[in-house]
């Protein structure tokens, strides 16, 4: 089977609290008005891609605990293949509690160690024996070999990056960016990598390492650079309930457009639309759109 996209990374379980009247002081209990128990991290992009009609598989570890089982069943229910995941006979709990309060989010997280699992070697082995058009992964520590293996297979490389301030300022990161076909940091990540606050100047500096850069600007949309040309793509106006995972869903829309042969600009517009759908409910992929919804609400109005 040939997949459209391989999504490589860790899946998490997300417990999201919202509509919080006040933050509890020590010894206090406060009830919130809204709550969601869902999955996150690599799950968001994988599920959002699947809803857009693409064939998707996740490469990553899955344990024998009930949270891992919940994550696996949730992926399969959305049509995402789990056949390439590394099943290990031990707990692999990855859990984040997200608190939406005061216009921003705070996280309290736990993850069982995966250091002894040799995940990069496993991912390389899977990629060697799997056909796919795109690898979407993180420009993270230890991922160089995974990216190189995917390039030898002729896959388009889509790189995101997680928050690791020390790594974002490491010159070794630039070596990974040079291998990417598309790199999609958010504004804070781009600023940390380049040391430049102005996103127009930051994207110009990032362009020295990669020709196709998209900086996610949240509700303001995105800034794209391709072939030395920089363009701002406006976001979609909506009421944001929860921004957790919206960047992941943006990436799904962007890749869906690219795989359909669209221009980078039109693909970014689709990414903005998908990201705007994501923020309208709790959880990154909870309200990510189907392709039918894209046709009705995104494509029809611009005909």
C-alpha beads as a LAMMPS data file, in Angstrom:
LAMMPS data file: protein, C-alpha beads

303 atoms
302 bonds

1 atom types
1 bond types

-500.0 500.0 xlo xhi
-500.0 500.0 ylo yhi
-500.0 500.0 zlo zhi

Masses

1 110.0

Atoms # bond

1 1 1 0.000 0.000 0.000
2 1 1 1.191 3.512 -0.790
3 1 1 0.295 6.110 1.823
4 1 1 -0.195 9.767 1.106
5 1 1 1.400 10.795 4.388
6 1 1 3.413 9.105 7.114
7 1 1 3.099 11.044 10.372
8 1 1 6.031 10.256 12.651
9 1 1 5.846 11.157 16.323
10 1 1 4.384 10.599 19.765
11 1 1 0.625 10.437 20.382
12 1 1 -0.643 11.985 23.608
13 1 1 -3.842 11.931 25.597
14 1 1 -5.158 15.435 26.273
15 1 1 -7.404 16.435 29.159
16 1 1 -8.652 19.937 28.380
17 1 1 -10.429 22.259 30.828
18 1 1 -12.126 25.456 29.669
19 1 1 -14.700 28.034 30.809
20 1 1 -12.777 28.386 34.069
21 1 1 -14.168 31.134 36.359
22 1 1 -10.910 31.531 38.315
23 1 1 -7.691 29.663 38.981
24 1 1 -7.808 27.751 42.258
25 1 1 -5.564 28.832 45.078
26 1 1 -3.745 26.139 47.100
27 1 1 -6.337 24.047 48.925
28 1 1 -9.226 25.222 46.711
29 1 1 -11.341 23.379 44.153
30 1 1 -12.881 25.168 41.170
31 1 1 -15.355 23.635 38.716
32 1 1 -15.016 24.532 35.047
33 1 1 -17.838 24.854 32.542
34 1 1 -16.338 22.747 29.766
35 1 1 -14.137 19.656 29.475
36 1 1 -12.788 17.315 26.782
37 1 1 -10.872 14.022 26.920
38 1 1 -9.180 13.418 23.587
39 1 1 -5.841 12.751 21.887
40 1 1 -3.190 15.170 20.716
41 1 1 0.345 15.683 19.377
42 1 1 0.875 13.602 16.188
43 1 1 -2.770 12.486 16.445
44 1 1 -3.988 15.941 15.436
45 1 1 -2.219 16.081 12.082
46 1 1 -2.871 12.420 11.274
47 1 1 -6.606 12.619 11.948
48 1 1 -6.991 15.974 10.202
49 1 1 -5.274 14.539 7.102
50 1 1 -7.491 11.456 7.172
51 1 1 -10.639 13.580 7.352
52 1 1 -9.431 15.394 4.253
53 1 1 -9.537 12.091 2.392
54 1 1 -5.852 11.140 2.504
55 1 1 -4.336 7.740 3.290
56 1 1 -2.405 8.206 6.519
57 1 1 -0.329 6.043 8.834
58 1 1 1.361 6.902 12.114
59 1 1 4.907 5.819 12.949
60 1 1 5.427 5.893 16.694
61 1 1 5.319 3.806 19.856
62 1 1 2.206 2.445 21.541
63 1 1 2.153 0.731 24.936
64 1 1 0.019 -1.834 26.755
65 1 1 -1.740 0.590 29.111
66 1 1 -5.329 1.784 28.840
67 1 1 -4.328 5.257 27.624
68 1 1 -2.344 3.708 24.757
69 1 1 -5.322 1.535 23.866
70 1 1 -7.573 4.597 23.872
71 1 1 -5.174 6.426 21.545
72 1 1 -4.886 3.467 19.165
73 1 1 -8.647 2.960 18.979
74 1 1 -9.171 6.697 18.440
75 1 1 -6.765 6.711 15.482
76 1 1 -8.373 3.655 13.915
77 1 1 -11.859 5.108 14.348
78 1 1 -10.711 8.065 12.218
79 1 1 -9.357 5.849 9.447
80 1 1 -5.680 6.298 10.365
81 1 1 -3.550 3.170 10.033
82 1 1 -1.786 2.009 13.208
83 1 1 -0.140 -0.968 11.479
84 1 1 3.252 0.784 11.403
85 1 1 3.302 1.648 15.102
86 1 1 5.812 0.033 17.458
87 1 1 3.812 -2.066 19.934
88 1 1 5.736 -2.501 23.192
89 1 1 4.791 -4.611 26.197
90 1 1 5.037 -1.836 28.757
91 1 1 3.115 1.290 29.722
92 1 1 3.764 4.246 27.418
93 1 1 1.616 6.921 28.947
94 1 1 1.770 10.401 27.479
95 1 1 -0.746 12.716 29.120
96 1 1 -1.237 16.491 29.086
97 1 1 -3.691 18.473 31.175
98 1 1 -4.489 21.728 29.400
99 1 1 -5.993 24.689 31.242
100 1 1 -7.580 27.398 29.085
101 1 1 -7.675 30.510 31.236
102 1 1 -7.086 34.217 30.764
103 1 1 -6.785 34.013 26.998
104 1 1 -3.908 31.539 27.008
105 1 1 -3.150 27.915 27.810
106 1 1 -1.117 26.223 30.524
107 1 1 -0.034 22.582 30.417
108 1 1 0.876 19.984 33.002
109 1 1 2.258 16.876 31.305
110 1 1 3.716 13.426 31.961
111 1 1 5.432 11.012 29.594
112 1 1 6.934 7.595 30.236
113 1 1 10.519 7.424 29.005
114 1 1 11.023 6.195 25.434
115 1 1 14.816 6.594 25.377
116 1 1 15.518 2.842 25.364
117 1 1 13.168 2.084 22.457
118 1 1 15.481 3.299 19.661
119 1 1 12.549 5.035 17.977
120 1 1 14.687 6.635 15.270
121 1 1 16.066 3.248 14.205
122 1 1 12.551 1.809 14.182
123 1 1 11.221 4.706 12.092
124 1 1 14.079 4.290 9.588
125 1 1 13.277 0.589 9.247
126 1 1 9.586 1.286 8.647
127 1 1 10.310 4.016 6.101
128 1 1 12.728 1.743 4.237
129 1 1 9.945 -0.807 3.746
130 1 1 7.002 1.546 3.173
131 1 1 5.888 3.589 0.178
132 1 1 4.565 7.083 0.856
133 1 1 4.449 10.497 -0.779
134 1 1 5.155 12.613 2.313
135 1 1 6.863 12.255 5.675
136 1 1 5.574 14.734 8.244
137 1 1 7.765 14.799 11.327
138 1 1 9.530 17.057 13.797
139 1 1 12.846 18.777 13.218
140 1 1 13.825 17.383 16.600
141 1 1 16.913 15.996 18.249
142 1 1 17.966 12.628 16.840
143 1 1 15.681 12.848 13.809
144 1 1 18.321 13.508 11.146
145 1 1 18.623 9.842 10.162
146 1 1 14.844 9.484 9.851
147 1 1 14.650 12.478 7.527
148 1 1 17.608 11.279 5.461
149 1 1 16.033 7.835 5.060
150 1 1 12.754 9.354 3.847
151 1 1 14.629 11.502 1.323
152 1 1 16.358 8.418 -0.118
153 1 1 12.859 7.010 -0.678
154 1 1 11.846 10.115 -2.608
155 1 1 9.379 11.379 -0.004
156 1 1 8.521 15.047 0.347
157 1 1 9.738 16.192 3.775
158 1 1 7.382 18.298 5.900
159 1 1 8.959 19.527 9.129
160 1 1 7.363 21.073 12.164
161 1 1 9.158 21.724 15.428
162 1 1 8.229 21.393 19.094
163 1 1 9.105 23.804 21.872
164 1 1 12.647 23.098 23.086
165 1 1 14.352 26.449 23.541
166 1 1 17.869 25.039 23.790
167 1 1 17.464 22.939 20.632
168 1 1 15.814 25.769 18.685
169 1 1 18.960 27.832 19.277
170 1 1 21.313 24.982 18.301
171 1 1 23.095 25.313 14.951
172 1 1 22.522 21.584 14.357
173 1 1 18.846 22.353 13.759
174 1 1 19.800 24.188 10.567
175 1 1 21.123 20.944 9.086
176 1 1 17.642 19.437 9.394
177 1 1 15.963 22.505 7.911
178 1 1 18.134 22.229 4.804
179 1 1 16.651 18.772 4.153
180 1 1 13.021 19.913 4.393
181 1 1 10.749 20.621 1.441
182 1 1 8.477 22.661 3.705
183 1 1 9.084 23.988 7.238
184 1 1 6.209 25.331 9.359
185 1 1 7.233 26.894 12.685
186 1 1 4.958 29.205 14.633
187 1 1 5.982 32.806 15.253
188 1 1 7.547 32.176 18.662
189 1 1 9.550 29.225 17.339
190 1 1 10.735 31.230 14.326
191 1 1 11.790 34.073 16.618
192 1 1 13.720 31.704 18.888
193 1 1 15.487 29.994 15.975
194 1 1 16.542 33.243 14.314
195 1 1 16.772 35.628 17.263
196 1 1 14.555 38.012 15.285
197 1 1 11.153 39.176 16.542
198 1 1 9.861 40.624 13.262
199 1 1 8.354 37.657 11.352
200 1 1 9.203 39.160 7.932
201 1 1 12.867 39.420 8.882
202 1 1 12.791 36.018 10.603
203 1 1 11.376 34.251 7.547
204 1 1 14.025 35.889 5.360
205 1 1 16.758 34.493 7.613
206 1 1 15.133 31.051 7.688
207 1 1 15.072 31.184 3.897
208 1 1 18.854 30.866 3.885
209 1 1 18.379 27.260 5.000
210 1 1 15.186 26.354 3.142
211 1 1 13.358 27.765 0.121
212 1 1 9.785 27.056 1.341
213 1 1 8.929 28.404 4.789
214 1 1 5.531 29.049 6.360
215 1 1 5.359 30.835 9.717
216 1 1 2.061 30.245 11.499
217 1 1 0.692 33.488 12.958
218 1 1 -2.396 32.155 14.734
219 1 1 -5.545 34.202 14.145
220 1 1 -3.564 36.549 11.878
221 1 1 -3.006 33.760 9.342
222 1 1 0.416 32.806 8.020
223 1 1 3.500 34.252 6.401
224 1 1 4.966 32.282 3.497
225 1 1 8.266 32.474 1.651
226 1 1 8.894 30.673 -1.627
227 1 1 11.571 31.373 -4.233
228 1 1 12.669 34.588 -2.458
229 1 1 9.091 35.954 -2.405
230 1 1 7.366 36.662 0.926
231 1 1 3.588 36.960 1.203
232 1 1 1.149 37.318 4.105
233 1 1 -1.946 35.095 3.885
234 1 1 -4.811 36.381 6.036
235 1 1 -6.475 34.138 8.589
236 1 1 -10.176 33.346 8.968
237 1 1 -12.228 35.265 11.504
238 1 1 -13.913 33.028 14.065
239 1 1 -14.565 32.702 17.777
240 1 1 -11.711 30.691 19.265
241 1 1 -12.665 28.232 22.004
242 1 1 -9.363 26.345 22.268
243 1 1 -6.201 26.835 20.205
244 1 1 -4.565 23.558 21.311
245 1 1 -3.344 21.663 18.235
246 1 1 -4.544 24.271 15.730
247 1 1 -1.064 24.460 14.218
248 1 1 -1.095 20.698 13.663
249 1 1 -4.414 20.923 11.832
250 1 1 -3.061 23.857 9.797
251 1 1 -0.213 21.585 8.672
252 1 1 -2.728 18.959 7.576
253 1 1 -4.577 21.456 5.391
254 1 1 -1.313 22.731 3.939
255 1 1 -0.155 19.215 3.024
256 1 1 -3.557 18.298 1.592
257 1 1 -3.330 21.256 -0.770
258 1 1 0.230 20.416 -1.791
259 1 1 -0.709 16.791 -2.485
260 1 1 -3.587 17.965 -4.672
261 1 1 -1.110 19.931 -6.776
262 1 1 -2.170 23.354 -5.529
263 1 1 0.199 26.303 -5.307
264 1 1 1.842 26.952 -1.945
265 1 1 -0.299 30.078 -1.525
266 1 1 -3.579 28.208 -2.042
267 1 1 -2.341 25.394 0.198
268 1 1 -1.591 27.905 2.970
269 1 1 -5.111 29.313 2.564
270 1 1 -6.505 25.817 3.092
271 1 1 -4.246 25.433 6.114
272 1 1 -5.628 28.675 7.548
273 1 1 -9.181 27.469 6.986
274 1 1 -8.511 24.116 8.680
275 1 1 -6.786 25.835 11.591
276 1 1 -9.776 28.144 12.049
277 1 1 -12.075 25.115 12.219
278 1 1 -9.816 23.522 14.829
279 1 1 -10.055 26.371 17.345
280 1 1 -13.860 26.291 17.443
281 1 1 -14.024 23.365 19.882
282 1 1 -11.895 21.758 22.580
283 1 1 -9.112 19.551 21.207
284 1 1 -6.953 19.996 18.121
285 1 1 -8.673 17.572 15.755
286 1 1 -12.134 17.542 17.330
287 1 1 -13.580 19.957 14.773
288 1 1 -11.032 19.582 11.966
289 1 1 -13.025 19.573 8.720
290 1 1 -13.908 16.756 6.344
291 1 1 -13.192 17.199 2.636
292 1 1 -16.940 17.598 2.073
293 1 1 -16.904 20.518 4.517
294 1 1 -13.901 22.009 2.720
295 1 1 -15.743 21.800 -0.597
296 1 1 -18.822 23.490 0.846
297 1 1 -17.322 26.183 3.081
298 1 1 -13.884 26.803 1.555
299 1 1 -14.010 26.007 -2.160
300 1 1 -17.586 26.996 -3.060
301 1 1 -17.348 30.615 -1.800
302 1 1 -14.218 31.305 -3.882
303 1 1 -15.547 29.941 -7.199

Bonds

1 1 1 2
2 1 2 3
3 1 3 4
4 1 4 5
5 1 5 6
6 1 6 7
7 1 7 8
8 1 8 9
9 1 9 10
10 1 10 11
11 1 11 12
12 1 12 13
13 1 13 14
14 1 14 15
15 1 15 16
16 1 16 17
17 1 17 18
18 1 18 19
19 1 19 20
20 1 20 21
21 1 21 22
22 1 22 23
23 1 23 24
24 1 24 25
25 1 25 26
26 1 26 27
27 1 27 28
28 1 28 29
29 1 29 30
30 1 30 31
31 1 31 32
32 1 32 33
33 1 33 34
34 1 34 35
35 1 35 36
36 1 36 37
37 1 37 38
38 1 38 39
39 1 39 40
40 1 40 41
41 1 41 42
42 1 42 43
43 1 43 44
44 1 44 45
45 1 45 46
46 1 46 47
47 1 47 48
48 1 48 49
49 1 49 50
50 1 50 51
51 1 51 52
52 1 52 53
53 1 53 54
54 1 54 55
55 1 55 56
56 1 56 57
57 1 57 58
58 1 58 59
59 1 59 60
60 1 60 61
61 1 61 62
62 1 62 63
63 1 63 64
64 1 64 65
65 1 65 66
66 1 66 67
67 1 67 68
68 1 68 69
69 1 69 70
70 1 70 71
71 1 71 72
72 1 72 73
73 1 73 74
74 1 74 75
75 1 75 76
76 1 76 77
77 1 77 78
78 1 78 79
79 1 79 80
80 1 80 81
81 1 81 82
82 1 82 83
83 1 83 84
84 1 84 85
85 1 85 86
86 1 86 87
87 1 87 88
88 1 88 89
89 1 89 90
90 1 90 91
91 1 91 92
92 1 92 93
93 1 93 94
94 1 94 95
95 1 95 96
96 1 96 97
97 1 97 98
98 1 98 99
99 1 99 100
100 1 100 101
101 1 101 102
102 1 102 103
103 1 103 104
104 1 104 105
105 1 105 106
106 1 106 107
107 1 107 108
108 1 108 109
109 1 109 110
110 1 110 111
111 1 111 112
112 1 112 113
113 1 113 114
114 1 114 115
115 1 115 116
116 1 116 117
117 1 117 118
118 1 118 119
119 1 119 120
120 1 120 121
121 1 121 122
122 1 122 123
123 1 123 124
124 1 124 125
125 1 125 126
126 1 126 127
127 1 127 128
128 1 128 129
129 1 129 130
130 1 130 131
131 1 131 132
132 1 132 133
133 1 133 134
134 1 134 135
135 1 135 136
136 1 136 137
137 1 137 138
138 1 138 139
139 1 139 140
140 1 140 141
141 1 141 142
142 1 142 143
143 1 143 144
144 1 144 145
145 1 145 146
146 1 146 147
147 1 147 148
148 1 148 149
149 1 149 150
150 1 150 151
151 1 151 152
152 1 152 153
153 1 153 154
154 1 154 155
155 1 155 156
156 1 156 157
157 1 157 158
158 1 158 159
159 1 159 160
160 1 160 161
161 1 161 162
162 1 162 163
163 1 163 164
164 1 164 165
165 1 165 166
166 1 166 167
167 1 167 168
168 1 168 169
169 1 169 170
170 1 170 171
171 1 171 172
172 1 172 173
173 1 173 174
174 1 174 175
175 1 175 176
176 1 176 177
177 1 177 178
178 1 178 179
179 1 179 180
180 1 180 181
181 1 181 182
182 1 182 183
183 1 183 184
184 1 184 185
185 1 185 186
186 1 186 187
187 1 187 188
188 1 188 189
189 1 189 190
190 1 190 191
191 1 191 192
192 1 192 193
193 1 193 194
194 1 194 195
195 1 195 196
196 1 196 197
197 1 197 198
198 1 198 199
199 1 199 200
200 1 200 201
201 1 201 202
202 1 202 203
203 1 203 204
204 1 204 205
205 1 205 206
206 1 206 207
207 1 207 208
208 1 208 209
209 1 209 210
210 1 210 211
211 1 211 212
212 1 212 213
213 1 213 214
214 1 214 215
215 1 215 216
216 1 216 217
217 1 217 218
218 1 218 219
219 1 219 220
220 1 220 221
221 1 221 222
222 1 222 223
223 1 223 224
224 1 224 225
225 1 225 226
226 1 226 227
227 1 227 228
228 1 228 229
229 1 229 230
230 1 230 231
231 1 231 232
232 1 232 233
233 1 233 234
234 1 234 235
235 1 235 236
236 1 236 237
237 1 237 238
238 1 238 239
239 1 239 240
240 1 240 241
241 1 241 242
242 1 242 243
243 1 243 244
244 1 244 245
245 1 245 246
246 1 246 247
247 1 247 248
248 1 248 249
249 1 249 250
250 1 250 251
251 1 251 252
252 1 252 253
253 1 253 254
254 1 254 255
255 1 255 256
256 1 256 257
257 1 257 258
258 1 258 259
259 1 259 260
260 1 260 261
261 1 261 262
262 1 262 263
263 1 263 264
264 1 264 265
265 1 265 266
266 1 266 267
267 1 267 268
268 1 268 269
269 1 269 270
270 1 270 271
271 1 271 272
272 1 272 273
273 1 273 274
274 1 274 275
275 1 275 276
276 1 276 277
277 1 277 278
278 1 278 279
279 1 279 280
280 1 280 281
281 1 281 282
282 1 282 283
283 1 283 284
284 1 284 285
285 1 285 286
286 1 286 287
287 1 287 288
288 1 288 289
289 1 289 290
290 1 290 291
291 1 291 292
292 1 292 293
293 1 293 294
294 1 294 295
295 1 295 296
296 1 296 297
297 1 297 298
298 1 298 299
299 1 299 300
300 1 300 301
301 1 301 302
302 1 302 303
